[in-house]
Amino acid sequence: MGAISMPRRTFLGALGGSMAFHAWAQTYPNRPVKIIVPFAAGGGPDIEARRMAPKLASSLGAAVVVENRVGAAGILAAEVVTQAPADGYTLLAGSISQVVQKILRPEAKFDPLVTFVPISKTSTTPAVLIVPVSSPIKSVKELEVLIRSKPGELNFGSGGIGTSAHIAGATFVSVLKLNAVHVPYRGSVELVPALLSNQIQFAFPVSGTAVPYVIGGKVRALAVTGAKRMSSLPDVPTLKELYGEDLFIQESWGGLWAPANTPGPVIQQIFMATRKALNDPELRAQYLSAGTDPELSESPAEFARFMAAESQKWARLIQLTGVKAD
C-alpha cells in the first residue's frame, strides 16, 4: 500500500503549528517570570511559592520572582494577573480561595474557570484546628463543650471572608449547631498572634501555616480536616474520625494559573518545568515537613476539570454554611 498523502493545506497548517511551537520554545523564557501570591508573606502559600521558585527557575532556565499582592481574600491578586499580558511571564499562585471568592462575589473581575489557563495543581493541604498552647482545651470535644457553655462568646478567626479557614470553621459550627463568632483578618499569618493575644479562641488555618507553630510549641493541634491523618501530625485525629461526618473532609489546594490566551506551548513548557521542580526530592521533603502534600496534575486539561468539580463542591458547602461576602 502506498503512503497516505496529507492534503497540502493540512500539511502546511501542521507545519506552521510545529514551527510556532518551536519558536515559542526557543524564545520563552528570556526574562524573569513573576509568581503573584495572593496572601501575606510568611503564610503557608507564600512559603510554598518561595520554596518552589528556585527549583522552577532551574527547570525553566530563567529567574522566578515571588511577589505578594494581599487584599480581598485573594481577589486583588487574581484581578492583577487577569490584566497581565498573556505571555507566561506573570503567573498566579491560584487556589481554592479564588474559586470560593468568585462564588461569593460574582461581580469580581475574574473567573478561575474562564479568565485563567490552569497549568498544574502544586499542593494539597488540610486545615488544622488549633488553640493556643496555653489553653486548657486538650481535645475537640472539650472545645465543643466550652462553646456550648458560652454561646456567642468564643471567636474563631480566618484569613478573610470565604477563605478555607473561614469555611472550615463555619462548617464546624454549622454541623455541630454551635454559636461562635467569625473574625476575619487580612491573612492567615495574623491568626497565631490573634490566638496568643486571646482575640480569638480557635482557628482552622491550612496545615502549611499551622504545622510550624504546632512544632514550635506555640499552638496545640486538636484535629485536621483531611480524609486521613497527617504524617507530620500522626497523633492528631481527623474531624471525620471524631464525628463521622463527610462534610468535615475539606482539603485546600494550590496551583499555577496563567492569564487566558497564554500560548499553548508556553503553558506546556511551564507545566513540564513545574513537574520537574515538584519531583525534586529536596522540595518534596520541605513541603511534607511543613504539612503540605506536593501534588501534580496529570496535565493542564486535567487540572481544569478538577477545578470545575471543585467549584461545584464548594458552592454546596457555601450554601450549607450560609457563608456570605461582606
Sine and cosine of phi, psi and omega as CSV:
sin_phi,cos_phi,sin_psi,cos_psi,sin_omega,cos_omega
0.00,0.00,0.71,-0.70,-0.02,-1.00
-0.96,0.28,0.25,-0.97,0.01,-1.00
-0.91,0.42,0.60,-0.80,0.05,-1.00
-0.99,0.15,0.84,-0.54,-0.03,-1.00
-1.00,0.09,0.56,-0.83,0.03,-1.00
-0.99,-0.10,0.75,-0.66,0.06,-1.00
-0.80,0.60,0.60,-0.80,-0.11,-0.99
-0.83,0.55,-0.69,0.73,-0.05,-1.00
-0.90,0.43,-0.67,0.74,0.01,-1.00
-0.90,0.43,-0.67,0.74,-0.01,-1.00
-0.88,0.47,-0.72,0.70,-0.01,-1.00
-0.90,0.43,-0.59,0.81,0.04,-1.00
-0.90,0.43,-0.69,0.72,0.01,-1.00
-0.91,0.42,-0.66,0.75,0.01,-1.00
-0.89,0.45,-0.68,0.74,0.00,-1.00
-0.89,0.45,-0.68,0.73,0.03,-1.00
-0.89,0.46,-0.66,0.75,0.01,-1.00
-0.90,0.44,-0.67,0.74,0.01,-1.00
-0.91,0.42,-0.62,0.78,0.01,-1.00
-0.90,0.43,-0.66,0.75,0.01,-1.00
-0.86,0.51,-0.74,0.67,-0.04,-1.00
-0.92,0.38,-0.53,0.85,0.03,-1.00
-0.90,0.43,-0.72,0.69,0.03,-1.00
-0.89,0.45,-0.69,0.72,-0.04,-1.00
-0.87,0.49,-0.54,0.84,-0.04,-1.00
-0.99,0.17,-0.47,0.88,-0.09,-1.00
-0.98,-0.19,-0.33,0.95,-0.02,-1.00
-0.96,-0.27,0.73,-0.68,-0.10,0.99
-0.99,-0.10,0.58,-0.82,0.05,-1.00
-0.87,-0.50,0.25,0.97,0.13,-0.99
-0.40,-0.92,0.15,-0.99,-0.07,-1.00
-0.86,0.51,0.58,-0.82,0.07,-1.00
-0.98,-0.21,0.72,-0.70,-0.05,-1.00
-0.96,-0.30,0.74,-0.67,0.12,-0.99
-0.95,-0.32,0.88,-0.48,0.02,-1.00
-1.00,0.01,0.85,-0.53,0.02,-1.00
-0.97,-0.22,0.82,-0.57,-0.09,-1.00
-0.98,0.22,0.00,1.00,-0.11,-0.99
-0.83,-0.56,0.23,-0.97,-0.12,-0.99
-0.92,0.38,0.46,-0.89,0.07,-1.00
-0.87,0.49,0.68,-0.74,0.03,-1.00
0.99,-0.15,-0.27,0.96,0.06,-1.00
-0.98,0.18,0.16,-0.99,-0.05,-1.00
-0.82,0.58,-0.79,0.62,-0.02,-1.00
-0.87,0.49,-0.59,0.80,0.01,-1.00
-0.92,0.39,-0.70,0.71,0.01,-1.00
-0.88,0.47,-0.67,0.74,0.02,-1.00
-0.87,0.50,-0.72,0.69,-0.02,-1.00
-0.89,0.46,-0.66,0.75,-0.03,-1.00
-0.95,0.31,-0.48,0.88,0.08,-1.00
-0.96,0.28,-0.58,0.81,-0.02,-1.00
-0.97,0.23,-0.51,0.86,-0.15,-0.99
-0.79,0.61,-0.77,0.64,-0.02,-1.00
-0.91,0.42,-0.55,0.84,0.04,-1.00
-0.94,0.35,-0.65,0.76,0.03,-1.00
-0.92,0.39,-0.62,0.79,0.03,-1.00
-0.88,0.48,-0.67,0.74,0.01,-1.00
-0.90,0.44,-0.64,0.77,-0.02,-1.00
-0.94,0.34,-0.62,0.78,-0.04,-1.00
-0.98,0.17,-0.49,0.87,-0.07,-1.00
0.99,0.11,0.45,0.89,0.04,-1.00
-0.45,-0.89,0.40,-0.92,0.01,-1.00
-0.89,0.45,0.57,-0.82,0.07,-1.00
-0.84,-0.55,0.85,-0.52,-0.07,-1.00
-0.94,-0.35,0.71,-0.71,0.03,-1.00
-0.98,-0.21,0.76,-0.65,-0.01,-1.00
-0.76,-0.65,0.76,-0.65,0.01,-1.00
-1.00,-0.03,0.77,-0.64,0.11,-0.99
-0.80,-0.60,1.00,-0.05,-0.12,-0.99
-1.00,-0.06,0.68,-0.74,0.09,-1.00
0.41,-0.91,0.65,-0.76,0.09,-1.00
0.82,0.57,0.64,0.77,0.08,-1.00
0.82,0.58,0.62,0.79,0.08,-1.00
0.98,-0.20,-0.15,0.99,-0.03,-1.00
-0.93,0.37,-0.68,0.73,-0.05,-1.00
-0.84,0.54,-0.76,0.65,-0.02,-1.00
-0.88,0.47,-0.66,0.75,0.00,-1.00
-0.88,0.47,-0.67,0.74,-0.01,-1.00
-0.93,0.38,-0.57,0.82,0.04,-1.00
-0.89,0.46,-0.72,0.69,-0.04,-1.00
-0.95,0.32,-0.57,0.82,0.06,-1.00
-0.83,0.55,-0.59,0.81,-0.05,-1.00
-1.00,0.05,-0.08,1.00,-0.02,-1.00
-0.97,0.24,0.41,-0.91,0.07,-1.00
-0.84,0.54,0.62,-0.79,-0.03,-1.00
-1.00,0.07,0.92,0.40,-0.09,-1.00
-0.81,-0.59,0.07,1.00,0.04,-1.00
1.00,0.05,0.05,1.00,-0.04,-1.00
-0.99,-0.14,-0.13,0.99,0.10,-1.00
-0.76,-0.65,0.90,-0.44,-0.02,-1.00
-0.88,-0.48,0.37,-0.93,0.06,-1.00
-0.93,-0.37,0.73,-0.69,0.18,-0.98
-0.98,0.18,0.98,0.21,-0.08,-1.00
-0.97,0.25,0.27,-0.96,-0.03,-1.00
-0.33,-0.94,-0.03,-1.00,0.07,-1.00
-0.86,0.51,-0.43,0.90,-0.03,-1.00
-0.85,0.52,-0.68,0.74,0.00,-1.00
-0.94,0.35,-0.56,0.83,0.06,-1.00
-0.89,0.46,-0.71,0.71,-0.01,-1.00
-0.92,0.40,-0.67,0.75,-0.03,-1.00
-0.88,0.47,-0.59,0.81,0.02,-1.00
-0.92,0.38,-0.56,0.83,0.06,-1.00
-0.93,0.37,-0.67,0.74,-0.03,-1.00
-0.96,0.27,-0.55,0.84,-0.07,-1.00
-0.78,-0.62,0.98,0.18,-0.03,-1.00
-0.84,0.54,-0.38,0.92,-0.02,-1.00
-0.98,0.21,-0.13,0.99,0.02,-1.00
-0.83,0.56,0.59,-0.81,-0.12,-0.99
-1.00,0.05,0.70,0.72,0.10,-1.00
-0.33,-0.95,0.31,-0.95,0.08,-1.00
-0.57,-0.82,0.92,-0.39,-0.04,-1.00
-0.79,0.61,-0.48,0.88,-0.06,-1.00
-1.00,-0.01,-0.09,1.00,-0.09,-1.00
-0.77,-0.63,-0.75,0.67,-0.13,-0.99
-1.00,0.04,0.06,1.00,0.07,-1.00
-0.77,-0.63,0.38,-0.93,0.18,-0.98
-0.96,-0.29,0.91,-0.41,0.04,-1.00
-0.92,0.40,0.67,-0.75,0.03,-1.00
-0.97,-0.24,-0.87,0.50,0.06,-1.00
-0.24,-0.97,0.55,-0.84,0.23,-0.97
-0.92,0.40,0.54,-0.84,0.00,-1.00
-0.85,-0.53,-0.40,0.92,-0.06,-1.00
-0.37,-0.93,0.39,-0.92,0.13,-0.99
-0.73,-0.68,0.68,-0.73,-0.05,-1.00
-0.50,-0.87,0.73,-0.69,0.11,-0.99
-0.98,0.18,0.15,-0.99,0.18,-0.98
-1.00,-0.02,0.37,-0.93,0.01,-1.00
-0.83,-0.55,0.82,-0.58,0.07,-1.00
-0.98,0.21,0.89,-0.45,-0.07,-1.00
-0.81,-0.58,0.45,-0.90,0.14,-0.99
-0.72,-0.69,0.30,-0.95,0.06,-1.00
-0.87,0.49,0.52,-0.85,0.00,-1.00
-0.91,0.41,-0.37,0.93,0.03,-1.00
-0.98,0.18,-0.18,0.98,-0.03,-1.00
-0.93,0.37,0.60,-0.80,0.07,-1.00
-0.96,0.29,-0.18,0.98,-0.03,-1.00
-0.95,0.30,0.84,-0.54,-0.04,-1.00
-0.91,-0.41,-0.12,0.99,-0.03,-1.00
-0.48,-0.87,0.26,-0.97,0.02,-1.00
-0.91,0.43,-0.64,0.77,-0.01,-1.00
-0.88,0.48,-0.63,0.77,0.03,-1.00
-0.91,0.41,-0.63,0.78,0.05,-1.00
-0.90,0.44,-0.69,0.73,0.02,-1.00
-0.85,0.52,-0.71,0.70,0.01,-1.00
-0.88,0.48,-0.67,0.74,-0.01,-1.00
-0.90,0.45,-0.69,0.72,0.00,-1.00
-0.90,0.44,-0.65,0.76,0.02,-1.00
-0.90,0.43,-0.53,0.85,-0.03,-1.00
-0.98,0.20,-0.28,0.96,-0.02,-1.00
-0.72,-0.69,0.91,0.41,-0.07,-1.00
-0.86,0.52,0.78,-0.63,0.03,-1.00
0.97,0.22,0.05,1.00,-0.06,-1.00
-0.98,-0.19,-0.36,0.93,-0.02,-1.00
-0.99,-0.15,0.58,-0.82,-0.03,-1.00
-0.92,-0.40,0.59,-0.81,0.21,-0.98
-0.85,-0.53,0.58,-0.81,-0.09,-1.00
-0.94,-0.33,0.26,-0.96,0.10,-1.00
-0.47,-0.88,0.14,-0.99,0.04,-1.00
-0.99,0.10,0.20,0.98,0.04,-1.00
0.57,-0.82,0.32,-0.95,0.02,-1.00
-0.86,0.51,0.79,-0.61,0.07,-1.00
0.99,0.11,0.00,1.00,0.06,-1.00
-0.95,0.32,0.24,-0.97,-0.02,-1.00
-0.87,0.49,-0.57,0.82,0.03,-1.00
-0.91,0.42,-0.61,0.80,0.03,-1.00
-0.91,0.40,-0.75,0.66,-0.06,-1.00
-0.93,0.37,-0.59,0.81,0.06,-1.00
-0.89,0.46,-0.70,0.71,0.02,-1.00
-0.92,0.40,-0.67,0.75,0.00,-1.00
-0.91,0.42,-0.60,0.80,0.05,-1.00
-0.91,0.42,-0.71,0.71,0.02,-1.00
-0.84,0.54,-0.74,0.67,-0.02,-1.00
-0.93,0.38,-0.68,0.73,-0.06,-1.00
-0.93,0.37,-0.75,0.66,-0.07,-1.00
-0.90,0.44,-0.64,0.77,-0.03,-1.00
-1.00,0.02,0.01,1.00,0.02,-1.00
0.83,0.55,0.78,0.63,0.02,-1.00
-0.98,-0.20,0.26,-0.97,0.04,-1.00
-0.85,-0.53,0.99,-0.15,0.04,-1.00
-0.69,-0.72,0.40,-0.92,-0.13,-0.99
-0.98,-0.22,0.77,-0.64,0.06,-1.00
-0.99,0.10,0.74,-0.67,0.05,-1.00
-0.85,-0.52,0.95,-0.32,0.02,-1.00
-0.99,0.10,0.64,-0.77,0.08,-1.00
-0.90,-0.44,0.03,-1.00,-0.05,-1.00
-0.98,0.19,-0.27,0.96,0.00,-1.00
-0.13,-0.99,0.30,-0.95,-0.06,-1.00
-0.92,0.40,-0.38,0.92,-0.01,-1.00
-0.92,0.40,-0.27,0.96,0.00,-1.00
-1.00,0.07,-0.16,0.99,-0.13,-0.99
-0.94,0.33,-0.71,0.71,-0.03,-1.00
-0.91,0.42,-0.72,0.69,0.10,-1.00
-0.84,0.54,-0.60,0.80,0.03,-1.00
-0.92,0.40,-0.61,0.79,0.06,-1.00
-0.91,0.41,-0.71,0.70,-0.07,-1.00
-0.93,0.38,-0.45,0.89,0.03,-1.00
-1.00,-0.08,0.09,1.00,0.05,-1.00
0.91,0.41,0.39,0.92,0.15,-0.99
-0.94,0.34,-0.57,0.82,0.10,-1.00
-0.78,-0.62,0.36,-0.93,-0.06,-1.00
-0.94,-0.33,-0.32,0.95,0.08,-1.00
-0.41,-0.91,0.29,-0.96,-0.04,-1.00
-0.35,-0.94,0.29,-0.96,-0.01,-1.00
-0.81,-0.58,0.85,0.52,0.05,-1.00
-0.93,0.38,0.36,-0.93,0.08,-1.00
-0.90,0.43,0.42,-0.91,-0.12,-0.99
-0.88,0.47,-0.52,0.85,0.02,-1.00
-0.88,0.47,-0.47,0.88,0.08,-1.00
-1.00,0.07,-0.65,0.76,-0.14,-0.99
-0.98,0.22,-0.69,0.72,-0.18,-0.98
-0.84,0.55,-0.70,0.71,0.02,-1.00
-0.85,0.53,-0.58,0.82,0.02,-1.00
-0.97,0.26,-0.53,0.85,0.08,-1.00
-0.91,0.41,-0.75,0.66,0.01,-1.00
-0.90,0.44,-0.58,0.81,0.00,-1.00
-0.97,0.24,-0.08,1.00,0.09,-1.00
0.99,0.15,0.28,0.96,0.00,-1.00
-1.00,-0.04,-0.49,0.87,0.01,-1.00
-0.74,-0.68,0.30,-0.95,0.02,-1.00
-0.92,-0.38,0.75,-0.67,0.04,-1.00
-1.00,0.00,0.79,-0.61,0.00,-1.00
-0.98,-0.19,-0.54,0.84,-0.04,-1.00
-0.25,-0.97,0.25,-0.97,0.09,-1.00
-0.81,-0.59,0.38,-0.92,-0.07,-1.00
-0.99,-0.15,0.17,0.99,0.00,-1.00
-0.97,0.24,0.15,-0.99,0.05,-1.00
-0.96,0.28,-0.37,0.93,0.02,-1.00
-0.62,-0.78,0.23,-0.97,0.03,-1.00
-0.91,0.42,0.43,-0.90,0.00,-1.00
-1.00,0.04,0.62,-0.79,0.03,-1.00
-0.90,0.43,-0.49,0.87,0.00,-1.00
-0.99,0.14,-0.26,0.97,0.05,-1.00
-0.72,-0.70,0.90,0.44,-0.15,-0.99
-0.91,0.42,-0.38,0.93,-0.04,-1.00
-1.00,-0.03,-0.03,1.00,-0.04,-1.00
-1.00,-0.10,0.85,-0.52,-0.05,-1.00
-0.96,0.27,0.28,-0.96,0.14,-0.99
-1.00,0.03,0.43,-0.90,0.08,-1.00
-0.90,0.44,-0.54,0.84,0.05,-1.00
-0.88,0.48,-0.67,0.74,0.05,-1.00
-0.85,0.53,-0.69,0.72,-0.13,-0.99
-0.97,0.25,-0.56,0.83,-0.13,-0.99
-0.85,-0.52,-0.19,0.98,0.01,-1.00
0.93,0.36,0.36,0.93,-0.07,-1.00
-0.96,-0.28,0.88,-0.48,-0.03,-1.00
-0.90,0.43,-0.46,0.89,-0.01,-1.00
-0.89,0.45,-0.34,0.94,0.02,-1.00
-0.98,0.22,-0.19,0.98,0.05,-1.00
-0.99,0.15,0.97,-0.23,-0.01,-1.00
-0.69,-0.73,0.86,-0.51,0.00,-1.00
-0.82,-0.57,0.80,-0.60,0.06,-1.00
-0.99,0.14,0.35,-0.94,0.06,-1.00
-0.59,-0.80,0.41,-0.91,0.06,-1.00
-0.79,-0.61,0.35,-0.94,0.01,-1.00
-0.26,-0.97,0.00,-1.00,0.03,-1.00
-0.95,-0.31,0.72,-0.69,0.06,-1.00
-0.81,-0.58,0.48,-0.88,0.10,-0.99
-0.85,-0.53,0.37,-0.93,0.05,-1.00
-0.86,0.52,0.53,-0.85,0.05,-1.00
-0.81,0.58,0.52,-0.86,0.03,-1.00
0.97,0.24,0.15,0.99,0.16,-0.99
-0.90,0.44,0.75,-0.66,-0.08,-1.00
-0.81,0.59,0.65,-0.76,-0.01,-1.00
-0.80,0.59,-0.69,0.72,0.01,-1.00
-0.87,0.49,-0.56,0.83,0.03,-1.00
-0.93,0.36,-0.70,0.71,0.04,-1.00
-0.84,0.54,-0.71,0.71,-0.02,-1.00
-0.91,0.42,-0.60,0.80,0.00,-1.00
-0.92,0.40,-0.66,0.76,0.04,-1.00
-0.93,0.38,-0.63,0.78,0.03,-1.00
-0.86,0.50,-0.74,0.68,-0.01,-1.00
-0.90,0.44,-0.62,0.78,0.01,-1.00
-0.93,0.38,-0.62,0.79,0.03,-1.00
-0.91,0.42,-0.67,0.74,0.02,-1.00
-0.88,0.48,-0.69,0.73,0.01,-1.00
-0.90,0.43,-0.67,0.74,-0.02,-1.00
-0.89,0.45,-0.71,0.70,-0.08,-1.00
-0.98,0.18,-0.14,0.99,0.14,-0.99
-1.00,0.00,-0.04,1.00,0.03,-1.00
-0.93,0.37,0.83,-0.56,-0.07,-1.00
-0.84,0.54,-0.62,0.78,-0.01,-1.00
-0.90,0.43,-0.70,0.71,-0.01,-1.00
-0.92,0.39,-0.65,0.76,0.02,-1.00
-0.88,0.48,-0.66,0.75,0.02,-1.00
-0.90,0.43,-0.62,0.79,0.03,-1.00
-0.90,0.43,-0.69,0.72,0.02,-1.00
-0.88,0.48,-0.77,0.64,-0.08,-1.00
-0.90,0.44,-0.61,0.79,-0.01,-1.00
-0.91,0.41,-0.43,0.90,0.01,-1.00
-1.00,-0.04,0.06,1.00,0.04,-1.00
1.00,0.02,0.27,0.96,-0.01,-1.00
-0.90,-0.43,0.72,-0.70,0.06,-1.00
-1.00,-0.01,0.87,-0.50,0.12,-0.99
-0.93,0.36,0.75,-0.67,-0.08,-1.00
-0.55,-0.84,0.81,-0.58,-0.02,-1.00
-0.96,-0.29,0.54,-0.84,0.13,-0.99
-0.98,0.18,0.39,-0.92,0.05,-1.00
-0.93,0.36,-0.50,0.87,-0.02,-1.00
-0.22,-0.98,0.26,-0.97,0.10,-0.99
-0.84,0.53,-0.61,0.79,0.00,-1.00
-0.91,0.42,-0.64,0.77,0.03,-1.00
-0.91,0.42,-0.63,0.78,0.04,-1.00
-0.89,0.46,-0.63,0.78,0.02,-1.00
-0.89,0.46,-0.67,0.75,0.03,-1.00
-0.91,0.41,-0.65,0.76,0.03,-1.00
-0.87,0.49,-0.70,0.71,0.00,-1.00
-0.88,0.47,-0.63,0.77,0.01,-1.00
-0.89,0.45,-0.67,0.74,0.03,-1.00
-0.92,0.40,-0.64,0.77,0.02,-1.00
-0.90,0.43,-0.60,0.80,0.02,-1.00
-0.86,0.50,-0.68,0.74,0.02,-1.00
-0.92,0.38,-0.67,0.74,-0.03,-1.00
-0.89,0.45,-0.74,0.67,-0.07,-1.00
-0.96,0.27,-0.42,0.91,0.11,-0.99
-0.89,0.46,-0.63,0.78,0.03,-1.00
-0.92,0.39,-0.66,0.75,0.01,-1.00
-0.90,0.43,-0.64,0.77,0.01,-1.00
-0.90,0.43,-0.65,0.76,0.03,-1.00
-0.90,0.44,-0.67,0.75,-0.02,-1.00
-0.89,0.45,-0.73,0.69,-0.12,-0.99
-0.99,0.12,-0.28,0.96,-0.03,-1.00
0.96,0.26,0.31,0.95,0.03,-1.00
-0.90,0.44,0.74,-0.68,0.00,-1.00
-0.73,-0.69,0.47,-0.89,0.08,-1.00
-0.94,0.34,0.34,-0.94,0.04,-1.00
-0.85,0.52,0.00,0.00,0.00,0.00
